[in-house]
Amino acid sequence: MSSTTPETGPFRVAITGGDSWAAAAKELETGLAGLEPRPGRQYLGFLYVTDALAEDFGSIVSYLRQKTGVHHWIGSVGMGIAAVAPDADGRWDGREWFGRPGAAALVADFPRDGFRVLPRLGRGVDEIGTEMRGWMASATPPFGIVHGDPMNGAVPDLVEALAREMENAQLEVPGFLVGGLTSSMGAHYQLADDVVGGGLSGALFAPGVEVATGLSQGCQPLGPVHRITDCMENVVMTLDGEPALDVFKRDVGELLARDLARVAGYIHAAFPVTGSDTGDYVVRNLMGIDPEHRWLAVGGMVSNGDGVLFVRRDPAGAEADLVHMVESLKARAPGPVRGAVYFSCVARGPGMFGAEGRETELIHEILGDIPLVGFFGQGEISNTRLYGYTGVLTLFL
């Protein structure tokens, strides 16, 4: 149920599938037992619950705050949650909960001035309070973990604006954010010391908190980047001067081109990220095909001159890409890993990896017995952008 990483300081993790919020809270308390404050340090808790416990989110965190003495908590509701944690017999594995009550908590030990909880922002960064703004000015936090409400259309702009607000003026480097959008069949609650909703919230970290992050797209490009030469709103009419559907059929191959009904949920449009030196792109759904006009509709507004490529999303490709990302991240970590948080798309998980727990277990197989928690959301945040269908992993070092 719980763990400590004794080499580098306390990181504790616990996960439970209790039948009620009270049972879940008590099991988490047991798993997190034994936390002791250290001079010059303070704890931050990460708490993720499935949407079956959404209405009890406040009760769970209140109980944990009282029983553990951990005052600061951030987190979210998700249609699925994940953790790497030991079971009752002390055996570690990667576990996930979907469609039933579940809760996962990670308590992390940081320098006392190493983080600040970011209260909910609903419209813009001008809502950041004076005290928080003063700490940001003195600490110049380069990194943050945030959770957003998918029902608030301002969240993508808030992510970009917050990263700019965190910018190191001397180096002209914006902040780096990771996180996810709440997913729920009911209430879309987040946790930022208090239960909130409707915006963006989380925690920002001072430079002394070392992290390494990685992004797994889970997709394989099918052809080159094309240039949009005629479009309207989200409809792509021509690519490289040719009808968009003709270019699409050529890239996906003859088999799929003969039966376009098979591309739904399998082939997607991807838009290269400007200035990326790693070939990064943002994936969007194909929303429709007009065979008469030979047009394509995509899940986002487009403009003439935009680049687009087509990508395949399947279980084998998603697993290979995740393994590559985690192995690369582990290889470039300069020291021992203390703990981790993972944000994945709700369209991944068992629906993509074949079994509940498989995605998280892949991470465990590579990283070993490292405390990890996370959730499956309606979008993932990495750097200053909102993604879909991805997995975003952060390691605390």
ChimeraX attribute file (.defattr): number of C-alpha atoms within 10 A of each C-alpha:
attribute: neighborCount
match mode: 1-to-1
recipient: residues
	/A:1	23
	/A:2	25
	/A:3	23
	/A:4	20
	/A:5	16
	/A:6	9
	/A:7	9
	/A:8	12
	/A:9	13
	/A:10	21
	/A:11	27
	/A:12	27
	/A:13	29
	/A:14	28
	/A:15	33
	/A:16	24
	/A:17	19
	/A:18	17
	/A:19	13
	/A:20	13
	/A:21	24
	/A:22	14
	/A:23	14
	/A:24	21
	/A:25	26
	/A:26	17
	/A:27	20
	/A:28	28
	/A:29	22
	/A:30	14
	/A:31	23
	/A:32	24
	/A:33	15
	/A:34	11
	/A:35	16
	/A:36	12
	/A:37	13
	/A:38	14
	/A:39	8
	/A:40	9
	/A:41	12
	/A:42	19
	/A:43	24
	/A:44	21
	/A:45	22
	/A:46	24
	/A:47	29
	/A:48	29
	/A:49	34
	/A:50	28
	/A:51	29
	/A:52	25
	/A:53	24
	/A:54	25
	/A:55	15
	/A:56	14
	/A:57	26
	/A:58	19
	/A:59	16
	/A:60	23
	/A:61	26
	/A:62	15
	/A:63	17
	/A:64	22
	/A:65	17
	/A:66	11
	/A:67	15
	/A:68	17
	/A:69	13
	/A:70	19
	/A:71	15
	/A:72	20
	/A:73	25
	/A:74	26
	/A:75	31
	/A:76	37
	/A:77	31
	/A:78	35
	/A:79	26
	/A:80	30
	/A:81	34
	/A:82	34
	/A:83	32
	/A:84	33
	/A:85	28
	/A:86	22
	/A:87	18
	/A:88	10
	/A:89	7
	/A:90	11
	/A:91	10
	/A:92	20
	/A:93	21
	/A:94	25
	/A:95	23
	/A:96	28
	/A:97	26
	/A:98	20
	/A:99	13
	/A:100	16
	/A:101	22
	/A:102	28
	/A:103	34
	/A:104	31
	/A:105	32
	/A:106	30
	/A:107	25
	/A:108	22
	/A:109	20
	/A:110	21
	/A:111	16
	/A:112	13
	/A:113	14
	/A:114	17
	/A:115	24
	/A:116	19
	/A:117	21
	/A:118	20
	/A:119	21
	/A:120	24
	/A:121	23
	/A:122	20
	/A:123	16
	/A:124	16
	/A:125	19
	/A:126	13
	/A:127	12
	/A:128	16
	/A:129	11
	/A:130	10
	/A:131	9
	/A:132	14
	/A:133	17
	/A:134	12
	/A:135	15
	/A:136	20
	/A:137	15
	/A:138	9
	/A:139	19
	/A:140	21
	/A:141	27
	/A:142	21
	/A:143	23
	/A:144	24
	/A:145	22
	/A:146	28
	/A:147	33
	/A:148	34
	/A:149	26
	/A:150	21
	/A:151	14
	/A:152	14
	/A:153	13
	/A:154	18
	/A:155	23
	/A:156	17
	/A:157	16
	/A:158	20
	/A:159	29
	/A:160	19
	/A:161	18
	/A:162	22
	/A:163	23
	/A:164	18
	/A:165	20
	/A:166	23
	/A:167	20
	/A:168	16
	/A:169	12
	/A:170	6
	/A:171	7
	/A:172	9
	/A:173	13
	/A:174	22
	/A:175	23
	/A:176	24
	/A:177	25
	/A:178	27
	/A:179	31
	/A:180	33
	/A:181	31
	/A:182	28
	/A:183	27
	/A:184	22
	/A:185	12
	/A:186	13
	/A:187	16
	/A:188	23
	/A:189	27
	/A:190	33
	/A:191	27
	/A:192	24
	/A:193	23
	/A:194	16
	/A:195	17
	/A:196	19
	/A:197	23
	/A:198	20
	/A:199	25
	/A:200	29
	/A:201	29
	/A:202	27
	/A:203	23
	/A:204	25
	/A:205	23
	/A:206	21
	/A:207	14
	/A:208	14
	/A:209	15
	/A:210	15
	/A:211	18
	/A:212	16
	/A:213	22
	/A:214	20
	/A:215	24
	/A:216	20
	/A:217	22
	/A:218	25
	/A:219	25
	/A:220	15
	/A:221	17
	/A:222	17
	/A:223	16
	/A:224	11
	/A:225	17
	/A:226	20
	/A:227	17
	/A:228	21
	/A:229	19
	/A:230	20
	/A:231	21
	/A:232	12
	/A:233	11
	/A:234	15
	/A:235	22
	/A:236	25
	/A:237	21
	/A:238	22
	/A:239	25
	/A:240	15
	/A:241	13
	/A:242	14
	/A:243	18
	/A:244	26
	/A:245	22
	/A:246	15
	/A:247	18
	/A:248	22
	/A:249	15
	/A:250	13
	/A:251	18
	/A:252	19
	/A:253	12
	/A:254	10
	/A:255	10
	/A:256	15
	/A:257	17
	/A:258	10
	/A:259	9
	/A:260	13
	/A:261	10
	/A:262	12
	/A:263	14
	/A:264	12
	/A:265	13
	/A:266	13
	/A:267	23
	/A:268	22
	/A:269	23
	/A:270	23
	/A:271	18
	/A:272	16
	/A:273	14
	/A:274	11
	/A:275	8
	/A:276	9
	/A:277	7
	/A:278	7
	/A:279	9
	/A:280	15
	/A:281	18
	/A:282	17
	/A:283	26
	/A:284	19
	/A:285	18
	/A:286	20
	/A:287	16
	/A:288	13
	/A:289	18
	/A:290	13
	/A:291	11
	/A:292	7
	/A:293	11
	/A:294	17
	/A:295	20
	/A:296	22
	/A:297	22
	/A:298	20
	/A:299	15
	/A:300	14
	/A:301	12
	/A:302	20
	/A:303	16
	/A:304	14
	/A:305	14
	/A:306	17
	/A:307	21
	/A:308	22
	/A:309	20
	/A:310	24
	/A:311	21
	/A:312	19
	/A:313	18
	/A:314	16
	/A:315	16
	/A:316	12
	/A:317	16
	/A:318	24
	/A:319	19
	/A:320	13
	/A:321	19
	/A:322	23
	/A:323	18
	/A:324	14
	/A:325	22
	/A:326	23
	/A:327	15
	/A:328	12
	/A:329	19
	/A:330	19
	/A:331	10
	/A:332	9
	/A:333	16
	/A:334	12
	/A:335	11
	/A:336	14
	/A:337	22
	/A:338	24
	/A:339	26
	/A:340	24
	/A:341	23
	/A:342	25
	/A:343	27
	/A:344	31
	/A:345	23
	/A:346	27
	/A:347	16
	/A:348	20
	/A:349	25
	/A:350	18
	/A:351	11
	/A:352	21
	/A:353	19
	/A:354	12
	/A:355	11
	/A:356	19
	/A:357	21
	/A:358	19
	/A:359	25
	/A:360	24
	/A:361	20
	/A:362	18
	/A:363	23
	/A:364	22
	/A:365	13
	/A:366	14
	/A:367	19
	/A:368	15
	/A:369	21
	/A:370	27
	/A:371	31
	/A:372	30
	/A:373	30
	/A:374	31
	/A:375	33
	/A:376	32
	/A:377	30
	/A:378	21
	/A:379	25
	/A:380	28
	/A:381	27
	/A:382	24
	/A:383	18
	/A:384	20
	/A:385	17
	/A:386	21
	/A:387	23
	/A:388	22
	/A:389	24
	/A:390	26
	/A:391	30
	/A:392	25
	/A:393	25
	/A:394	22
	/A:395	23
	/A:396	18
	/A:397	16
